[in-house]
Amino acid sequence: MKILVCISHVPDTTSKIAFVDSNTKFDTSGVQFIIGPYDDYALARAIELKETSGATVTVLNVGLIDTEPTIRKALAIGADDAIRVNAEPTDSLFVAAQIAEHAKGYDLILMGRESIDFNSGVVHAMVGEMLGIPSVSPVMKLDIEGTKAKMSKEIEGGKEQVEANLPLVAGCQEPIAEWKIPNMRGIMSARTKPLKVVEPKSTESSVVTQKFELPAPKGAVKMISADNVGELVTRLKTEAKVL
């Protein structure tokens, strides 16, 4: 079985966010980048399948040369080889088109349910549509039996059990697997594992970023006595405007 794991290169969740060039670009100065947390779950499940069924695991990233340390970490965790599409991931449709171009021939295409920088959560569905194969997300459990995938996915108010034939695209989330940490042997072997750099299918993007804005700072908390229901209702109407 051939598995393709698509990983994103995102700021660590503890990073301080700022913008430059009149708030049109993200300021990467001093920012630590990591594998997208949901992608980490997808990679961990792929490595488990490799260990139990002898699958091969390729990681794919759409990004510029600065993403290669992140890719090497995925190789250190246990992936066999990697592909980097040499382009800035400007929008979901652009990224999906690049993935679909290189995903043909794989039995299982895994990625996170969403990236934590843009949180669009649509790339897996787009890739499935472009390839004409099923796409399921968010997948919390994934087992492979022959040419069939058995999954548990989260729905509002519960879980849904789903089966689909391979090939398949799955958007993963916890608890599909436990995160894996590279060991020294993995780190050393990652240095010599193949990392193929390819040019994008197209450099055109359908999205133009006009401006980024940080969330408004939180306002001061107003404490109202539990005995003063009238004032609470008045403030909810006139200030919070939720009634």
ChimeraX commands (.cxc) that place a marker at each C-alpha (Angstrom):
marker #1 position 0.00,0.00,0.00 radius 0.5
marker #1 position 1.24,3.46,-0.92 radius 0.5
marker #1 position 0.35,6.29,1.45 radius 0.5
marker #1 position 0.73,10.00,0.76 radius 0.5
marker #1 position 0.67,12.31,3.79 radius 0.5
marker #1 position 0.19,16.01,3.04 radius 0.5
marker #1 position 1.71,18.25,5.70 radius 0.5
marker #1 position 1.47,21.98,6.30 radius 0.5
marker #1 position 4.21,24.27,7.64 radius 0.5
marker #1 position 2.53,26.45,10.25 radius 0.5
marker #1 position 3.51,28.77,13.12 radius 0.5
marker #1 position 3.72,27.18,16.55 radius 0.5
marker #1 position 0.56,27.90,18.52 radius 0.5
marker #1 position 2.61,29.86,21.07 radius 0.5
marker #1 position 4.00,32.24,18.45 radius 0.5
marker #1 position 3.24,35.95,18.60 radius 0.5
marker #1 position 1.44,36.96,15.42 radius 0.5
marker #1 position 2.28,40.20,13.58 radius 0.5
marker #1 position 1.98,41.53,10.03 radius 0.5
marker #1 position 4.15,43.67,7.76 radius 0.5
marker #1 position 3.84,45.56,4.45 radius 0.5
marker #1 position 0.71,47.45,5.48 radius 0.5
marker #1 position -0.75,44.30,7.08 radius 0.5
marker #1 position -0.68,42.34,3.81 radius 0.5
marker #1 position 1.95,39.74,4.82 radius 0.5
marker #1 position 2.57,37.59,7.86 radius 0.5
marker #1 position 5.76,38.54,9.72 radius 0.5
marker #1 position 7.82,35.36,10.06 radius 0.5
marker #1 position 10.64,37.00,12.04 radius 0.5
marker #1 position 11.42,34.96,15.14 radius 0.5
marker #1 position 8.50,32.57,14.55 radius 0.5
marker #1 position 8.94,28.85,15.21 radius 0.5
marker #1 position 7.30,26.66,12.56 radius 0.5
marker #1 position 5.97,23.13,13.04 radius 0.5
marker #1 position 4.09,20.38,11.23 radius 0.5
marker #1 position 0.39,21.23,11.40 radius 0.5
marker #1 position -0.96,19.47,14.54 radius 0.5
marker #1 position -3.74,17.70,12.64 radius 0.5
marker #1 position -1.23,16.69,9.94 radius 0.5
marker #1 position 0.90,15.23,12.73 radius 0.5
marker #1 position -1.97,12.88,13.59 radius 0.5
marker #1 position -2.27,11.87,9.93 radius 0.5
marker #1 position 1.45,11.18,9.74 radius 0.5
marker #1 position 1.40,9.16,12.96 radius 0.5
marker #1 position -1.40,6.94,11.64 radius 0.5
marker #1 position 0.46,6.46,8.35 radius 0.5
marker #1 position 3.59,5.35,10.23 radius 0.5
marker #1 position 1.49,2.90,12.26 radius 0.5
marker #1 position 0.12,1.43,9.02 radius 0.5
marker #1 position 3.65,1.22,7.68 radius 0.5
marker #1 position 4.78,-0.70,10.76 radius 0.5
marker #1 position 1.84,-3.13,10.71 radius 0.5
marker #1 position 1.26,-3.68,6.99 radius 0.5
marker #1 position 4.51,-2.75,5.27 radius 0.5
marker #1 position 3.09,0.33,3.58 radius 0.5
marker #1 position 5.35,2.99,2.10 radius 0.5
marker #1 position 4.87,6.58,3.26 radius 0.5
marker #1 position 5.60,9.69,1.22 radius 0.5
marker #1 position 5.11,13.18,2.64 radius 0.5
marker #1 position 4.15,16.12,0.45 radius 0.5
marker #1 position 4.34,19.81,1.25 radius 0.5
marker #1 position 3.43,22.82,-0.84 radius 0.5
marker #1 position 5.93,25.45,0.25 radius 0.5
marker #1 position 9.15,27.30,-0.38 radius 0.5
marker #1 position 12.64,26.20,0.70 radius 0.5
marker #1 position 12.09,27.38,4.29 radius 0.5
marker #1 position 9.68,24.46,4.83 radius 0.5
marker #1 position 12.38,21.82,4.37 radius 0.5
marker #1 position 13.28,21.53,8.10 radius 0.5
marker #1 position 9.61,20.72,8.74 radius 0.5
marker #1 position 9.68,18.12,5.96 radius 0.5
marker #1 position 12.86,16.59,7.38 radius 0.5
marker #1 position 11.13,16.24,10.74 radius 0.5
marker #1 position 8.38,14.20,9.02 radius 0.5
marker #1 position 11.09,12.02,7.48 radius 0.5
marker #1 position 12.68,11.62,10.91 radius 0.5
marker #1 position 9.36,10.45,12.32 radius 0.5
marker #1 position 9.35,7.61,9.80 radius 0.5
marker #1 position 8.26,8.67,6.31 radius 0.5
marker #1 position 10.28,7.07,3.49 radius 0.5
marker #1 position 10.63,10.03,1.14 radius 0.5
marker #1 position 9.22,13.48,0.47 radius 0.5
marker #1 position 8.03,15.83,-2.24 radius 0.5
marker #1 position 8.13,19.61,-1.95 radius 0.5
marker #1 position 6.10,21.60,-4.46 radius 0.5
marker #1 position 8.13,24.78,-4.80 radius 0.5
marker #1 position 5.37,27.34,-4.34 radius 0.5
marker #1 position 3.86,29.53,-1.65 radius 0.5
marker #1 position 0.56,28.00,-0.43 radius 0.5
marker #1 position -1.58,31.04,-1.15 radius 0.5
marker #1 position -5.08,29.52,-0.96 radius 0.5
marker #1 position -6.93,26.21,-0.54 radius 0.5
marker #1 position -7.77,25.67,-4.21 radius 0.5
marker #1 position -4.18,26.29,-5.27 radius 0.5
marker #1 position -2.83,23.86,-2.65 radius 0.5
marker #1 position -5.41,21.20,-3.53 radius 0.5
marker #1 position -4.51,21.43,-7.23 radius 0.5
marker #1 position -0.82,20.90,-6.44 radius 0.5
marker #1 position -1.58,17.92,-4.21 radius 0.5
marker #1 position -3.90,16.33,-6.78 radius 0.5
marker #1 position -1.20,16.62,-9.44 radius 0.5
marker #1 position 1.12,14.37,-7.40 radius 0.5
marker #1 position -1.39,12.17,-5.56 radius 0.5
marker #1 position -2.28,9.90,-8.46 radius 0.5
marker #1 position -1.28,6.29,-7.86 radius 0.5
marker #1 position -1.51,6.38,-4.06 radius 0.5
marker #1 position -3.90,4.08,-2.22 radius 0.5
marker #1 position -4.43,6.39,0.74 radius 0.5
marker #1 position -4.04,10.16,0.95 radius 0.5
marker #1 position -3.96,11.47,4.50 radius 0.5
marker #1 position -3.86,15.05,5.78 radius 0.5
marker #1 position -5.10,16.99,8.76 radius 0.5
marker #1 position -8.75,17.99,8.97 radius 0.5
marker #1 position -7.52,21.60,8.58 radius 0.5
marker #1 position -4.37,23.70,8.89 radius 0.5
marker #1 position -4.14,25.88,11.98 radius 0.5
marker #1 position -3.10,29.01,10.09 radius 0.5
marker #1 position -6.09,29.42,7.76 radius 0.5
marker #1 position -8.46,26.79,9.24 radius 0.5
marker #1 position -10.43,26.43,6.01 radius 0.5
marker #1 position -10.82,22.66,6.29 radius 0.5
marker #1 position -11.63,22.16,2.59 radius 0.5
marker #1 position -8.43,20.90,0.94 radius 0.5
marker #1 position -9.18,17.19,1.47 radius 0.5
marker #1 position -12.60,17.53,-0.17 radius 0.5
marker #1 position -11.15,19.46,-3.10 radius 0.5
marker #1 position -8.43,16.85,-3.64 radius 0.5
marker #1 position -11.00,14.06,-3.57 radius 0.5
marker #1 position -13.14,15.87,-6.13 radius 0.5
marker #1 position -10.17,16.55,-8.41 radius 0.5
marker #1 position -9.12,12.89,-8.29 radius 0.5
marker #1 position -12.66,11.52,-8.47 radius 0.5
marker #1 position -12.28,9.48,-5.27 radius 0.5
marker #1 position -14.04,9.52,-1.87 radius 0.5
marker #1 position -13.08,12.10,0.75 radius 0.5
marker #1 position -13.97,11.72,4.43 radius 0.5
marker #1 position -13.35,14.17,7.29 radius 0.5
marker #1 position -12.90,14.53,10.22 radius 0.5
marker #1 position -11.66,10.95,10.67 radius 0.5
marker #1 position -11.04,9.89,14.28 radius 0.5
marker #1 position -10.32,6.22,13.61 radius 0.5
marker #1 position -8.98,4.52,10.49 radius 0.5
marker #1 position -8.43,0.84,9.79 radius 0.5
marker #1 position -7.56,-0.76,6.45 radius 0.5
marker #1 position -8.95,-4.17,5.54 radius 0.5
marker #1 position -7.80,-5.24,2.09 radius 0.5
marker #1 position -8.97,-2.56,-0.33 radius 0.5
marker #1 position -11.48,-1.06,2.07 radius 0.5
marker #1 position -11.09,1.65,4.73 radius 0.5
marker #1 position -13.23,1.53,7.87 radius 0.5
marker #1 position -13.49,4.86,9.65 radius 0.5
marker #1 position -15.12,6.59,12.57 radius 0.5
marker #1 position -15.86,10.24,12.00 radius 0.5
marker #1 position -17.16,12.98,14.24 radius 0.5
marker #1 position -20.61,14.42,13.60 radius 0.5
marker #1 position -22.70,16.83,15.62 radius 0.5
marker #1 position -23.89,15.01,18.71 radius 0.5
marker #1 position -22.01,11.76,18.10 radius 0.5
marker #1 position -19.91,9.57,15.81 radius 0.5
marker #1 position -20.57,8.00,12.43 radius 0.5
marker #1 position -19.12,4.73,11.15 radius 0.5
marker #1 position -18.09,4.94,7.49 radius 0.5
marker #1 position -16.65,2.50,4.96 radius 0.5
marker #1 position -15.08,3.39,1.62 radius 0.5
marker #1 position -13.03,1.67,-1.03 radius 0.5
marker #1 position -9.45,2.70,-1.69 radius 0.5
marker #1 position -8.12,5.02,-3.03 radius 0.5
marker #1 position -9.37,7.51,-0.48 radius 0.5
marker #1 position -8.64,10.97,0.93 radius 0.5
marker #1 position -9.02,11.36,4.71 radius 0.5
marker #1 position -8.84,14.48,6.84 radius 0.5
marker #1 position -7.56,13.33,10.22 radius 0.5
marker #1 position -7.87,14.48,13.82 radius 0.5
marker #1 position -7.26,13.08,17.29 radius 0.5
marker #1 position -7.49,10.35,18.53 radius 0.5
marker #1 position -6.67,8.59,15.25 radius 0.5
marker #1 position -3.13,8.01,16.54 radius 0.5
marker #1 position -0.68,9.27,19.13 radius 0.5
marker #1 position 1.87,11.83,18.04 radius 0.5
marker #1 position 5.29,10.40,17.34 radius 0.5
marker #1 position 8.55,12.11,18.36 radius 0.5
marker #1 position 11.66,11.60,16.21 radius 0.5
marker #1 position 14.42,9.59,17.87 radius 0.5
marker #1 position 18.13,10.07,17.18 radius 0.5
marker #1 position 18.24,7.26,14.66 radius 0.5
marker #1 position 15.31,8.78,12.78 radius 0.5
marker #1 position 16.90,12.23,12.81 radius 0.5
marker #1 position 20.16,10.88,11.40 radius 0.5
marker #1 position 18.46,8.79,8.69 radius 0.5
marker #1 position 16.25,11.73,7.65 radius 0.5
marker #1 position 19.32,13.56,6.36 radius 0.5
marker #1 position 19.79,11.06,3.55 radius 0.5
marker #1 position 16.19,10.25,2.68 radius 0.5
marker #1 position 15.06,11.49,-0.76 radius 0.5
marker #1 position 13.42,14.94,-0.87 radius 0.5
marker #1 position 12.26,15.73,-4.38 radius 0.5
marker #1 position 11.59,19.37,-5.29 radius 0.5
marker #1 position 9.14,19.95,-8.14 radius 0.5
marker #1 position 7.77,23.10,-9.70 radius 0.5
marker #1 position 4.06,23.85,-9.28 radius 0.5
marker #1 position 1.49,22.81,-11.84 radius 0.5
marker #1 position 0.48,26.45,-12.11 radius 0.5
marker #1 position 1.51,29.61,-10.32 radius 0.5
marker #1 position -1.89,31.26,-10.64 radius 0.5
marker #1 position -3.92,31.83,-7.49 radius 0.5
marker #1 position -7.61,32.69,-7.30 radius 0.5
marker #1 position -7.16,34.63,-4.05 radius 0.5
marker #1 position -5.59,38.03,-3.43 radius 0.5
marker #1 position -4.88,39.03,0.17 radius 0.5
marker #1 position -5.91,42.61,0.78 radius 0.5
marker #1 position -5.28,42.90,4.49 radius 0.5
marker #1 position -4.79,40.92,7.71 radius 0.5
marker #1 position -6.25,42.07,11.01 radius 0.5
marker #1 position -5.58,40.90,14.53 radius 0.5
marker #1 position -8.61,40.15,16.74 radius 0.5
marker #1 position -9.83,43.12,18.73 radius 0.5
marker #1 position -8.44,43.20,22.29 radius 0.5
marker #1 position -10.76,41.90,24.97 radius 0.5
marker #1 position -12.70,44.55,26.81 radius 0.5
marker #1 position -12.82,45.00,30.55 radius 0.5
marker #1 position -15.01,42.61,32.52 radius 0.5
marker #1 position -18.03,44.13,34.23 radius 0.5
marker #1 position -19.13,42.41,37.41 radius 0.5
marker #1 position -22.85,42.51,38.18 radius 0.5
marker #1 position -24.34,41.28,41.42 radius 0.5
marker #1 position -26.41,38.11,41.18 radius 0.5
marker #1 position -29.19,39.99,42.93 radius 0.5
marker #1 position -29.34,42.71,40.28 radius 0.5
marker #1 position -31.02,40.85,37.40 radius 0.5
marker #1 position -32.54,44.04,36.03 radius 0.5
marker #1 position -29.16,45.67,35.42 radius 0.5
marker #1 position -27.85,42.49,33.80 radius 0.5
marker #1 position -30.76,42.40,31.35 radius 0.5
marker #1 position -30.37,46.10,30.55 radius 0.5
marker #1 position -26.65,45.78,29.82 radius 0.5
marker #1 position -27.22,42.68,27.67 radius 0.5
marker #1 position -29.71,44.71,25.62 radius 0.5
marker #1 position -27.95,48.07,25.39 radius 0.5
marker #1 position -24.23,47.20,25.52 radius 0.5
marker #1 position -23.74,43.58,24.49 radius 0.5
marker #1 position -26.77,43.76,22.16 radius 0.5
marker #1 position -27.45,40.04,22.49 radius 0.5
marker #1 position -31.06,40.35,23.61 radius 0.5
marker link #1:1,2 radius 0.2
marker link #1:2,3 radius 0.2
marker link #1:3,4 radius 0.2
marker link #1:4,5 radius 0.2
marker link #1:5,6 radius 0.2
marker link #1:6,7 radius 0.2
marker link #1:7,8 radius 0.2
marker link #1:8,9 radius 0.2
marker link #1:9,10 radius 0.2
marker link #1:10,11 radius 0.2
marker link #1:11,12 radius 0.2
marker link #1:12,13 radius 0.2
marker link #1:13,14 radius 0.2
marker link #1:14,15 radius 0.2
marker link #1:15,16 radius 0.2
marker link #1:16,17 radius 0.2
marker link #1:17,18 radius 0.2
marker link #1:18,19 radius 0.2
marker link #1:19,20 radius 0.2
marker link #1:20,21 radius 0.2
marker link #1:21,22 radius 0.2
marker link #1:22,23 radius 0.2
marker link #1:23,24 radius 0.2
marker link #1:24,25 radius 0.2
marker link #1:25,26 radius 0.2
marker link #1:26,27 radius 0.2
marker link #1:27,28 radius 0.2
marker link #1:28,29 radius 0.2
marker link #1:29,30 radius 0.2
marker link #1:30,31 radius 0.2
marker link #1:31,32 radius 0.2
marker link #1:32,33 radius 0.2
marker link #1:33,34 radius 0.2
marker link #1:34,35 radius 0.2
marker link #1:35,36 radius 0.2
marker link #1:36,37 radius 0.2
marker link #1:37,38 radius 0.2
marker link #1:38,39 radius 0.2
marker link #1:39,40 radius 0.2
marker link #1:40,41 radius 0.2
marker link #1:41,42 radius 0.2
marker link #1:42,43 radius 0.2
marker link #1:43,44 radius 0.2
marker link #1:44,45 radius 0.2
marker link #1:45,46 radius 0.2
marker link #1:46,47 radius 0.2
marker link #1:47,48 radius 0.2
marker link #1:48,49 radius 0.2
marker link #1:49,50 radius 0.2
marker link #1:50,51 radius 0.2
marker link #1:51,52 radius 0.2
marker link #1:52,53 radius 0.2
marker link #1:53,54 radius 0.2
marker link #1:54,55 radius 0.2
marker link #1:55,56 radius 0.2
marker link #1:56,57 radius 0.2
marker link #1:57,58 radius 0.2
marker link #1:58,59 radius 0.2
marker link #1:59,60 radius 0.2
marker link #1:60,61 radius 0.2
marker link #1:61,62 radius 0.2
marker link #1:62,63 radius 0.2
marker link #1:63,64 radius 0.2
marker link #1:64,65 radius 0.2
marker link #1:65,66 radius 0.2
marker link #1:66,67 radius 0.2
marker link #1:67,68 radius 0.2
marker link #1:68,69 radius 0.2
marker link #1:69,70 radius 0.2
marker link #1:70,71 radius 0.2
marker link #1:71,72 radius 0.2
marker link #1:72,73 radius 0.2
marker link #1:73,74 radius 0.2
marker link #1:74,75 radius 0.2
marker link #1:75,76 radius 0.2
marker link #1:76,77 radius 0.2
marker link #1:77,78 radius 0.2
marker link #1:78,79 radius 0.2
marker link #1:79,80 radius 0.2
marker link #1:80,81 radius 0.2
marker link #1:81,82 radius 0.2
marker link #1:82,83 radius 0.2
marker link #1:83,84 radius 0.2
marker link #1:84,85 radius 0.2
marker link #1:85,86 radius 0.2
marker link #1:86,87 radius 0.2
marker link #1:87,88 radius 0.2
marker link #1:88,89 radius 0.2
marker link #1:89,90 radius 0.2
marker link #1:90,91 radius 0.2
marker link #1:91,92 radius 0.2
marker link #1:92,93 radius 0.2
marker link #1:93,94 radius 0.2
marker link #1:94,95 radius 0.2
marker link #1:95,96 radius 0.2
marker link #1:96,97 radius 0.2
marker link #1:97,98 radius 0.2
marker link #1:98,99 radius 0.2
marker link #1:99,100 radius 0.2
marker link #1:100,101 radius 0.2
marker link #1:101,102 radius 0.2
marker link #1:102,103 radius 0.2
marker link #1:103,104 radius 0.2
marker link #1:104,105 radius 0.2
marker link #1:105,106 radius 0.2
marker link #1:106,107 radius 0.2
marker link #1:107,108 radius 0.2
marker link #1:108,109 radius 0.2
marker link #1:109,110 radius 0.2
marker link #1:110,111 radius 0.2
marker link #1:111,112 radius 0.2
marker link #1:112,113 radius 0.2
marker link #1:113,114 radius 0.2
marker link #1:114,115 radius 0.2
marker link #1:115,116 radius 0.2
marker link #1:116,117 radius 0.2
marker link #1:117,118 radius 0.2
marker link #1:118,119 radius 0.2
marker link #1:119,120 radius 0.2
marker link #1:120,121 radius 0.2
marker link #1:121,122 radius 0.2
marker link #1:122,123 radius 0.2
marker link #1:123,124 radius 0.2
marker link #1:124,125 radius 0.2
marker link #1:125,126 radius 0.2
marker link #1:126,127 radius 0.2
marker link #1:127,128 radius 0.2
marker link #1:128,129 radius 0.2
marker link #1:129,130 radius 0.2
marker link #1:130,131 radius 0.2
marker link #1:131,132 radius 0.2
marker link #1:132,133 radius 0.2
marker link #1:133,134 radius 0.2
marker link #1:134,135 radius 0.2
marker link #1:135,136 radius 0.2
marker link #1:136,137 radius 0.2
marker link #1:137,138 radius 0.2
marker link #1:138,139 radius 0.2
marker link #1:139,140 radius 0.2
marker link #1:140,141 radius 0.2
marker link #1:141,142 radius 0.2
marker link #1:142,143 radius 0.2
marker link #1:143,144 radius 0.2
marker link #1:144,145 radius 0.2
marker link #1:145,146 radius 0.2
marker link #1:146,147 radius 0.2
marker link #1:147,148 radius 0.2
marker link #1:148,149 radius 0.2
marker link #1:149,150 radius 0.2
marker link #1:150,151 radius 0.2
marker link #1:151,152 radius 0.2
marker link #1:152,153 radius 0.2
marker link #1:153,154 radius 0.2
marker link #1:154,155 radius 0.2
marker link #1:155,156 radius 0.2
marker link #1:156,157 radius 0.2
marker link #1:157,158 radius 0.2
marker link #1:158,159 radius 0.2
marker link #1:159,160 radius 0.2
marker link #1:160,161 radius 0.2
marker link #1:161,162 radius 0.2
marker link #1:162,163 radius 0.2
marker link #1:163,164 radius 0.2
marker link #1:164,165 radius 0.2
marker link #1:165,166 radius 0.2
marker link #1:166,167 radius 0.2
marker link #1:167,168 radius 0.2
marker link #1:168,169 radius 0.2
marker link #1:169,170 radius 0.2
marker link #1:170,171 radius 0.2
marker link #1:171,172 radius 0.2
marker link #1:172,173 radius 0.2
marker link #1:173,174 radius 0.2
marker link #1:174,175 radius 0.2
marker link #1:175,176 radius 0.2
marker link #1:176,177 radius 0.2
marker link #1:177,178 radius 0.2
marker link #1:178,179 radius 0.2
marker link #1:179,180 radius 0.2
marker link #1:180,181 radius 0.2
marker link #1:181,182 radius 0.2
marker link #1:182,183 radius 0.2
marker link #1:183,184 radius 0.2
marker link #1:184,185 radius 0.2
marker link #1:185,186 radius 0.2
marker link #1:186,187 radius 0.2
marker link #1:187,188 radius 0.2
marker link #1:188,189 radius 0.2
marker link #1:189,190 radius 0.2
marker link #1:190,191 radius 0.2
marker link #1:191,192 radius 0.2
marker link #1:192,193 radius 0.2
marker link #1:193,194 radius 0.2
marker link #1:194,195 radius 0.2
marker link #1:195,196 radius 0.2
marker link #1:196,197 radius 0.2
marker link #1:197,198 radius 0.2
marker link #1:198,199 radius 0.2
marker link #1:199,200 radius 0.2
marker link #1:200,201 radius 0.2
marker link #1:201,202 radius 0.2
marker link #1:202,203 radius 0.2
marker link #1:203,204 radius 0.2
marker link #1:204,205 radius 0.2
marker link #1:205,206 radius 0.2
marker link #1:206,207 radius 0.2
marker link #1:207,208 radius 0.2
marker link #1:208,209 radius 0.2
marker link #1:209,210 radius 0.2
marker link #1:210,211 radius 0.2
marker link #1:211,212 radius 0.2
marker link #1:212,213 radius 0.2
marker link #1:213,214 radius 0.2
marker link #1:214,215 radius 0.2
marker link #1:215,216 radius 0.2
marker link #1:216,217 radius 0.2
marker link #1:217,218 radius 0.2
marker link #1:218,219 radius 0.2
marker link #1:219,220 radius 0.2
marker link #1:220,221 radius 0.2
marker link #1:221,222 radius 0.2
marker link #1:222,223 radius 0.2
marker link #1:223,224 radius 0.2
marker link #1:224,225 radius 0.2
marker link #1:225,226 radius 0.2
marker link #1:226,227 radius 0.2
marker link #1:227,228 radius 0.2
marker link #1:228,229 radius 0.2
marker link #1:229,230 radius 0.2
marker link #1:230,231 radius 0.2
marker link #1:231,232 radius 0.2
marker link #1:232,233 radius 0.2
marker link #1:233,234 radius 0.2
marker link #1:234,235 radius 0.2
marker link #1:235,236 radius 0.2
marker link #1:236,237 radius 0.2
marker link #1:237,238 radius 0.2
marker link #1:238,239 radius 0.2
marker link #1:239,240 radius 0.2
marker link #1:240,241 radius 0.2
marker link #1:241,242 radius 0.2
marker link #1:242,243 radius 0.2
view
